[in-house]
Amino acid sequence: MGYSSAGEARQARETLGKALEVLQQEEDVPGEVLGITQNVAQSIAALFEAEQASTEPDGKTCVKNALGTLSQTLALLQDVKSTHVSVQKAIETIAEVVGVLFPLTNKPSVRPDSVSERPPAGAPASQRPPAGAPASQRPPAGAPASQRPPAGAPASQRPPAGAPTGPSKPASGGPSVVPTSMLPPPAPIPTGERHPIEANLGATTQSNFYVGFSGEIAHGGVFLATYEALPKDTSVRMLVTLPGGFEFECNAYVRFVRDPMDFTSESEPGMGLQFEGLPDEARELVLRFIRKRPPIFYDV
């Protein structure tokens, strides 16, 4: 029957392609930016494969691959020391596309006879469901930004239509300002000693760093694959070990838990450990790691 979200994948691919073309045509774009955005080409290829996928699982796998590469690109672009307007535009476009693709990874498979019930890609705004609708009824990738919920906010707490979907930039040309809706919630106040925990990350481990819509790694954390997850909001002191003998320590808390007994989920069981402030040295180590391996995306 093919992949039910092939239309959304196609429109996301076209959006990325146009953004990449604009960057390549501008003469004064920093070389560092062009090097980073070349990763977008990998996402475009993965989305093309999603369009051609013959099954739901294959389509979702391709979308997840694209999402991982875009998360990596978003995080690396946030670290670029440039005020060029194209850098901000690239960040906004990628964040917008990520906001479209992420719901597709959790979208339940549809029956062949139900595909026709979904609003077509070109349907007018009056025929599209509200922002809080189930994933299967969410607006397609081609919908205007004003009709999509802002990144990172729960459906019940999202700002009204027209709110920006990507990081905003002051008129003075200073660094990006991350909207509150893209930030993780405040860390819980520890009620006792922090639980010591170690996270070993490598090139092929299920454990990995994760980022959210802001792309800023300090707003993310570590997903630790485990069947012995701690309760949500548990405060921890985390030792992160990386290939090459590198390591760092930081405070964190359990932001989310993936239940190993949830057989309806396709995700690896474990827990997301949210950073509570990230030292500069640790941040550099994380950046070095994600240049080689894309982080997981998690809607903070």
DRENDO-1510 file (C-alpha; in Angstrom, 1 decimal, always signed):
<recs>
REC; n; res; u; v; w
REC; 1; MET; +0.0; +0.0; +0.0 .
REC; 2; GLY; +3.0; +2.3; +0.3 .
REC; 3; TYR; +3.9; +4.7; +3.1 .
REC; 4; SER; +0.9; +6.7; +4.2 .
REC; 5; SER; +3.0; +9.8; +5.0 .
REC; 6; ALA; +4.8; +9.9; +1.7 .
REC; 7; GLY; +3.2; +13.2; +0.9 .
REC; 8; GLU; +4.5; +14.9; +4.0 .
REC; 9; ALA; +7.9; +13.4; +3.4 .
REC; 10; ARG; +7.9; +14.8; -0.2 .
REC; 11; GLN; +7.0; +18.3; +0.9 .
REC; 12; ALA; +9.6; +18.2; +3.7 .
REC; 13; ARG; +12.2; +17.2; +1.2 .
REC; 14; GLU; +11.3; +20.0; -1.2 .
REC; 15; THR; +11.4; +22.5; +1.6 .
REC; 16; LEU; +14.9; +21.4; +2.6 .
REC; 17; GLY; +16.0; +21.3; -1.0 .
REC; 18; LYS; +15.0; +25.0; -1.5 .
REC; 19; ALA; +16.7; +26.1; +1.7 .
REC; 20; LEU; +19.9; +24.3; +0.7 .
REC; 21; GLU; +19.8; +25.8; -2.8 .
REC; 22; VAL; +19.5; +29.3; -1.4 .
REC; 23; LEU; +22.5; +28.8; +0.9 .
REC; 24; GLN; +24.7; +27.4; -1.9 .
REC; 25; GLN; +23.8; +30.4; -4.2 .
REC; 26; GLU; +24.8; +33.1; -1.7 .
REC; 27; GLU; +28.4; +34.2; -2.0 .
REC; 28; ASP; +29.2; +35.3; +1.5 .
REC; 29; VAL; +27.9; +32.3; +3.4 .
REC; 30; PRO; +30.7; +31.1; +5.8 .
REC; 31; GLY; +32.4; +27.9; +4.6 .
REC; 32; GLU; +31.7; +26.3; +8.0 .
REC; 33; VAL; +28.0; +26.7; +7.5 .
REC; 34; LEU; +28.1; +25.2; +4.0 .
REC; 35; GLY; +30.1; +22.3; +5.4 .
REC; 36; ILE; +27.5; +21.6; +8.1 .
REC; 37; THR; +24.4; +22.0; +5.8 .
REC; 38; GLN; +25.8; +19.5; +3.4 .
REC; 39; ASN; +24.4; +17.0; +6.0 .
REC; 40; VAL; +21.0; +18.2; +4.9 .
REC; 41; ALA; +21.6; +16.4; +1.6 .
REC; 42; GLN; +21.6; +13.1; +3.5 .
REC; 43; SER; +18.2; +14.0; +5.0 .
REC; 44; ILE; +16.8; +14.8; +1.6 .
REC; 45; ALA; +18.0; +11.4; +0.3 .
REC; 46; ALA; +16.4; +9.6; +3.3 .
REC; 47; LEU; +13.1; +11.5; +2.7 .
REC; 48; PHE; +13.1; +10.5; -0.9 .
REC; 49; GLU; +13.5; +6.9; +0.2 .
REC; 50; ALA; +10.5; +7.4; +2.5 .
REC; 51; GLU; +8.4; +8.5; -0.4 .
REC; 52; GLN; +9.3; +5.3; -2.2 .
REC; 53; ALA; +8.9; +3.0; +0.8 .
REC; 54; SER; +6.4; +0.2; +0.3 .
REC; 55; THR; +5.6; -0.3; +4.0 .
REC; 56; GLU; +4.9; +1.8; +7.0 .
REC; 57; PRO; +7.9; +0.5; +9.0 .
REC; 58; ASP; +10.3; +1.2; +6.1 .
REC; 59; GLY; +8.9; +4.7; +5.7 .
REC; 60; LYS; +9.2; +5.5; +9.4 .
REC; 61; THR; +12.8; +4.2; +9.4 .
REC; 62; CYS; +13.7; +6.6; +6.6 .
REC; 63; VAL; +12.0; +9.5; +8.4 .
REC; 64; LYS; +13.9; +8.7; +11.6 .
REC; 65; ASN; +17.1; +8.7; +9.7 .
REC; 66; ALA; +16.3; +12.1; +8.2 .
REC; 67; LEU; +15.3; +13.4; +11.6 .
REC; 68; GLY; +18.6; +12.3; +13.1 .
REC; 69; THR; +20.7; +14.0; +10.5 .
REC; 70; LEU; +18.6; +17.2; +10.8 .
REC; 71; SER; +19.0; +17.1; +14.6 .
REC; 72; GLN; +22.8; +16.9; +14.1 .
REC; 73; THR; +22.7; +19.8; +11.7 .
REC; 74; LEU; +20.6; +22.0; +13.9 .
REC; 75; ALA; +22.9; +21.4; +16.9 .
REC; 76; LEU; +26.0; +22.2; +14.9 .
REC; 77; LEU; +24.5; +25.3; +13.3 .
REC; 78; GLN; +23.6; +26.6; +16.8 .
REC; 79; ASP; +27.4; +26.6; +17.6 .
REC; 80; VAL; +28.4; +28.6; +14.5 .
REC; 81; LYS; +29.8; +32.0; +15.4 .
REC; 82; SER; +28.2; +34.0; +12.6 .
REC; 83; THR; +25.4; +36.6; +12.4 .
REC; 84; HIS; +24.8; +36.0; +8.7 .
REC; 85; VAL; +21.1; +36.1; +8.1 .
REC; 86; SER; +21.2; +32.9; +6.1 .
REC; 87; VAL; +22.4; +31.0; +9.1 .
REC; 88; GLN; +19.3; +32.0; +11.1 .
REC; 89; LYS; +17.1; +31.2; +8.1 .
REC; 90; ALA; +18.6; +27.8; +7.8 .
REC; 91; ILE; +18.0; +27.1; +11.5 .
REC; 92; GLU; +14.4; +28.2; +11.3 .
REC; 93; THR; +13.8; +26.1; +8.2 .
REC; 94; ILE; +15.3; +23.0; +9.7 .
REC; 95; ALA; +13.4; +23.5; +13.0 .
REC; 96; GLU; +10.2; +23.8; +11.0 .
REC; 97; VAL; +10.8; +20.6; +9.0 .
REC; 98; VAL; +11.8; +18.8; +12.2 .
REC; 99; GLY; +8.5; +19.9; +13.7 .
REC; 100; VAL; +6.7; +18.2; +10.8 .
REC; 101; LEU; +8.7; +15.0; +10.7 .
REC; 102; PHE; +8.8; +14.2; +14.4 .
REC; 103; PRO; +5.0; +13.4; +14.7 .
REC; 104; LEU; +5.4; +11.0; +11.8 .
REC; 105; THR; +7.8; +8.8; +13.8 .
REC; 106; ASN; +5.0; +8.3; +16.4 .
REC; 107; LYS; +2.1; +8.2; +14.0 .
REC; 108; PRO; +0.1; +5.0; +14.2 .
REC; 109; SER; -0.1; +3.0; +11.0 .
REC; 110; VAL; -3.3; +3.5; +9.0 .
REC; 111; ARG; -5.4; +0.9; +7.2 .
REC; 112; PRO; -5.3; +1.1; +3.4 .
REC; 113; ASP; -9.0; +2.2; +3.4 .
REC; 114; SER; -8.3; +5.0; +5.8 .
REC; 115; VAL; -5.7; +6.8; +3.8 .
REC; 116; SER; -8.3; +8.6; +1.8 .
REC; 117; GLU; -9.8; +10.0; +4.9 .
REC; 118; ARG; -6.8; +12.2; +5.6 .
REC; 119; PRO; -7.0; +15.8; +4.3 .
REC; 120; PRO; -5.1; +16.2; +1.1 .
REC; 121; ALA; -1.8; +18.1; +1.1 .
REC; 122; GLY; -3.3; +21.1; -0.6 .
REC; 123; ALA; -6.4; +21.3; +1.5 .
REC; 124; PRO; -7.3; +24.8; +2.7 .
REC; 125; ALA; -6.8; +25.8; +6.3 .
REC; 126; SER; -10.5; +25.5; +7.0 .
REC; 127; GLN; -10.3; +21.8; +6.4 .
REC; 128; ARG; -7.3; +21.1; +8.5 .
REC; 129; PRO; -7.7; +19.8; +12.1 .
REC; 130; PRO; -6.5; +22.0; +15.1 .
REC; 131; ALA; -3.0; +21.8; +16.5 .
REC; 132; GLY; -4.0; +19.4; +19.3 .
REC; 133; ALA; -5.4; +16.8; +16.8 .
REC; 134; PRO; -4.0; +13.2; +16.8 .
REC; 135; ALA; -0.8; +12.6; +14.8 .
REC; 136; SER; -2.8; +11.0; +12.0 .
REC; 137; GLN; -4.8; +14.3; +11.6 .
REC; 138; ARG; -2.0; +16.8; +11.9 .
REC; 139; PRO; -1.3; +19.3; +9.1 .
REC; 140; PRO; +0.9; +18.2; +6.3 .
REC; 141; ALA; +4.4; +19.3; +5.7 .
REC; 142; GLY; +3.4; +22.0; +3.2 .
REC; 143; ALA; +1.1; +23.8; +5.7 .
REC; 144; PRO; +2.1; +27.4; +6.6 .
REC; 145; ALA; +4.1; +27.8; +9.8 .
REC; 146; SER; +1.2; +29.7; +11.4 .
REC; 147; GLN; -0.9; +26.6; +11.2 .
REC; 148; ARG; +1.6; +24.3; +12.9 .
REC; 149; PRO; +2.1; +24.2; +16.7 .
REC; 150; PRO; +5.3; +25.8; +17.9 .
REC; 151; ALA; +8.1; +23.4; +18.6 .
REC; 152; GLY; +8.4; +21.7; +22.0 .
REC; 153; ALA; +5.1; +22.8; +23.6 .
REC; 154; PRO; +2.5; +20.3; +24.7 .
REC; 155; ALA; -0.8; +20.6; +22.7 .
REC; 156; SER; -2.6; +22.1; +25.7 .
REC; 157; GLN; +0.0; +24.8; +26.3 .
REC; 158; ARG; +0.9; +25.8; +22.8 .
REC; 159; PRO; +0.8; +29.5; +21.9 .
REC; 160; PRO; -1.9; +30.8; +19.5 .
REC; 161; ALA; -1.6; +30.5; +15.7 .
REC; 162; GLY; +1.1; +32.7; +14.2 .
REC; 163; ALA; +3.7; +32.0; +16.9 .
REC; 164; PRO; +7.2; +31.5; +15.5 .
REC; 165; THR; +8.3; +27.9; +14.9 .
REC; 166; GLY; +12.0; +28.4; +15.1 .
REC; 167; PRO; +14.5; +30.4; +17.2 .
REC; 168; SER; +14.0; +34.1; +16.9 .
REC; 169; LYS; +16.7; +36.7; +16.3 .
REC; 170; PRO; +16.9; +40.2; +17.8 .
REC; 171; ALA; +16.9; +43.1; +15.3 .
REC; 172; SER; +20.4; +44.0; +16.4 .
REC; 173; GLY; +21.8; +40.9; +14.8 .
REC; 174; GLY; +22.9; +39.3; +18.0 .
REC; 175; PRO; +22.7; +35.6; +18.9 .
REC; 176; SER; +19.5; +33.6; +18.6 .
REC; 177; VAL; +17.0; +33.9; +21.3 .
REC; 178; VAL; +15.3; +30.6; +22.1 .
REC; 179; PRO; +11.6; +30.8; +22.8 .
REC; 180; THR; +10.5; +29.6; +26.2 .
REC; 181; SER; +8.3; +26.9; +24.5 .
REC; 182; MET; +11.5; +25.3; +23.2 .
REC; 183; LEU; +13.2; +25.1; +26.6 .
REC; 184; PRO; +13.1; +22.0; +28.9 .
REC; 185; PRO; +11.1; +22.5; +32.1 .
REC; 186; PRO; +12.9; +23.7; +35.3 .
REC; 187; ALA; +14.9; +21.0; +37.0 .
REC; 188; PRO; +13.3; +19.5; +40.1 .
REC; 189; ILE; +14.8; +20.5; +43.5 .
REC; 190; PRO; +16.9; +17.5; +44.8 .
REC; 191; THR; +15.3; +16.0; +48.0 .
REC; 192; GLY; +18.5; +14.2; +49.0 .
REC; 193; GLU; +21.8; +13.0; +47.6 .
REC; 194; ARG; +21.9; +12.8; +43.8 .
REC; 195; HIS; +21.8; +9.3; +42.4 .
REC; 196; PRO; +25.2; +8.4; +40.8 .
REC; 197; ILE; +24.9; +7.1; +37.3 .
REC; 198; GLU; +27.2; +6.3; +34.4 .
REC; 199; ALA; +26.4; +6.6; +30.7 .
REC; 200; ASN; +28.7; +5.0; +28.2 .
REC; 201; LEU; +28.3; +6.3; +24.7 .
REC; 202; GLY; +29.9; +5.0; +21.6 .
REC; 203; ALA; +29.5; +4.8; +17.8 .
REC; 204; THR; +27.0; +2.0; +17.9 .
REC; 205; THR; +25.5; +2.1; +21.4 .
REC; 206; GLN; +21.7; +2.4; +21.9 .
REC; 207; SER; +22.5; +5.2; +24.4 .
REC; 208; ASN; +23.2; +8.6; +22.7 .
REC; 209; PHE; +22.9; +12.3; +23.2 .
REC; 210; TYR; +19.5; +13.9; +22.4 .
REC; 211; VAL; +18.5; +17.4; +21.5 .
REC; 212; GLY; +15.1; +19.2; +21.1 .
REC; 213; PHE; +13.7; +21.8; +18.7 .
REC; 214; SER; +16.1; +24.5; +19.9 .
REC; 215; GLY; +19.1; +22.5; +18.6 .
REC; 216; GLU; +21.1; +23.7; +21.6 .
REC; 217; ILE; +22.8; +20.7; +23.2 .
REC; 218; ALA; +22.8; +22.2; +26.6 .
REC; 219; HIS; +19.0; +22.1; +26.4 .
REC; 220; GLY; +19.2; +18.3; +25.7 .
REC; 221; GLY; +20.8; +15.5; +27.5 .
REC; 222; VAL; +21.6; +11.8; +27.3 .
REC; 223; PHE; +19.3; +8.9; +26.5 .
REC; 224; LEU; +20.5; +6.0; +28.5 .
REC; 225; ALA; +19.2; +2.6; +27.1 .
REC; 226; THR; +18.4; +0.5; +30.2 .
REC; 227; TYR; +15.7; -1.8; +31.6 .
REC; 228; GLU; +16.2; -0.4; +35.0 .
REC; 229; ALA; +15.1; +3.2; +34.6 .
REC; 230; LEU; +14.9; +5.5; +37.6 .
REC; 231; PRO; +11.6; +7.4; +38.4 .
REC; 232; LYS; +10.9; +10.5; +36.5 .
REC; 233; ASP; +12.4; +13.7; +38.0 .
REC; 234; THR; +15.0; +11.8; +39.9 .
REC; 235; SER; +18.1; +14.0; +40.4 .
REC; 236; VAL; +21.4; +12.3; +39.4 .
REC; 237; ARG; +25.1; +13.0; +39.2 .
REC; 238; MET; +26.0; +11.7; +35.8 .
REC; 239; LEU; +29.4; +10.5; +34.5 .
REC; 240; VAL; +29.4; +10.4; +30.7 .
REC; 241; THR; +32.2; +8.3; +29.0 .
REC; 242; LEU; +33.0; +8.7; +25.4 .
REC; 243; PRO; +35.3; +7.0; +22.9 .
REC; 244; GLY; +39.0; +7.8; +23.2 .
REC; 245; GLY; +39.0; +7.9; +26.9 .
REC; 246; PHE; +37.1; +11.2; +27.2 .
REC; 247; GLU; +34.6; +11.8; +30.0 .
REC; 248; PHE; +32.8; +14.5; +31.9 .
REC; 249; GLU; +30.5; +14.8; +34.9 .
REC; 250; CYS; +27.4; +16.9; +35.3 .
REC; 251; ASN; +24.2; +17.2; +37.2 .
REC; 252; ALA; +21.0; +15.9; +35.5 .
REC; 253; TYR; +17.6; +14.6; +36.2 .
REC; 254; VAL; +15.3; +12.0; +34.7 .
REC; 255; ARG; +13.3; +14.0; +32.1 .
REC; 256; PHE; +11.4; +11.0; +30.5 .
REC; 257; VAL; +11.2; +7.3; +30.7 .
REC; 258; ARG; +10.5; +4.7; +28.0 .
REC; 259; ASP; +8.8; +1.8; +29.6 .
REC; 260; PRO; +10.3; -1.6; +28.7 .
REC; 261; MET; +6.8; -3.1; +29.1 .
REC; 262; ASP; +5.2; -0.8; +26.5 .
REC; 263; PHE; +5.0; -3.3; +23.6 .
REC; 264; THR; +3.3; -0.7; +21.5 .
REC; 265; SER; +6.4; +1.5; +21.3 .
REC; 266; GLU; +9.1; +1.0; +18.7 .
REC; 267; SER; +11.6; +2.9; +20.8 .
REC; 268; GLU; +14.4; +1.4; +22.9 .
REC; 269; PRO; +13.5; +1.2; +26.6 .
REC; 270; GLY; +15.5; +3.6; +28.8 .
REC; 271; MET; +15.4; +7.1; +30.3 .
REC; 272; GLY; +16.3; +10.6; +29.1 .
REC; 273; LEU; +18.7; +12.4; +31.5 .
REC; 274; GLN; +18.3; +16.1; +31.1 .
REC; 275; PHE; +21.4; +18.3; +31.6 .
REC; 276; GLU; +21.2; +20.8; +34.4 .
REC; 277; GLY; +23.8; +23.1; +33.0 .
REC; 278; LEU; +26.7; +21.9; +30.9 .
REC; 279; PRO; +30.3; +23.1; +31.5 .
REC; 280; ASP; +32.1; +24.5; +28.5 .
REC; 281; GLU; +34.6; +21.7; +28.4 .
REC; 282; ALA; +31.8; +19.1; +28.4 .
REC; 283; ARG; +29.9; +21.0; +25.7 .
REC; 284; GLU; +32.9; +20.8; +23.4 .
REC; 285; LEU; +33.1; +17.1; +24.0 .
REC; 286; VAL; +29.5; +16.6; +23.1 .
REC; 287; LEU; +29.9; +18.7; +19.9 .
REC; 288; ARG; +32.9; +16.6; +18.9 .
REC; 289; PHE; +30.9; +13.5; +19.4 .
REC; 290; ILE; +27.8; +14.5; +17.5 .
REC; 291; ARG; +29.9; +15.6; +14.5 .
REC; 292; LYS; +30.5; +11.9; +14.1 .
REC; 293; ARG; +27.2; +10.5; +15.2 .
REC; 294; PRO; +23.8; +12.3; +14.9 .
REC; 295; PRO; +22.0; +12.8; +18.2 .
REC; 296; ILE; +18.5; +11.5; +19.0 .
REC; 297; PHE; +15.7; +14.0; +18.6 .
REC; 298; TYR; +13.4; +14.5; +21.6 .
REC; 299; ASP; +10.6; +17.0; +21.8 .
REC; 300; VAL; +11.5; +18.8; +25.1 .
</recs>
